[in-house]
C-alpha cells in the first residue's frame, strides 16, 4: 500500500497526517475507514495532506464521503496543507466550494504554516 497514515491526538482535536498516494483501491478504503473511526471519537478532525504526492478520483471520492459523514455528524473537519495538485482537483470536483460553503465553519481548507494540535 502506498499510503501511510499517522494519527496524533489531543484533548479535543485529532490530526490524521497522510503520506504517499491517496488513490482508489486499498489506499482510499483505508483512508475512509480511518477517518470514520476518528469521527466516531472526536468532534474536531484535521486531515493533513501535505505529504500526498498523488490523488485520483477514488481518493477524492473517499475524501468527499468522509466530509459528508462529518457534516451529518456535526463534526468539524479541516483539510490542512493541500498542495497545488490536490487544490486543483478539489476545485475541479467542486469539493473546494463544498469546504468553503460549510455552515458555521464546520469544514475548511487551511494552509497555515503550522497548526498546533490542542
Secondary structure, DSSP 8 states (H G I E B T S, - for coil): --EEEEEEE-SSEEEEEEEEEE-TTHHHHHHHHHHHHHHHH-SEEEEEEEEEEEE-HHHHHHHHHHHHHHHHTT-EEEEE---HHHHHHHHHHTHHHHHHT-GGG-EEEE--S-----
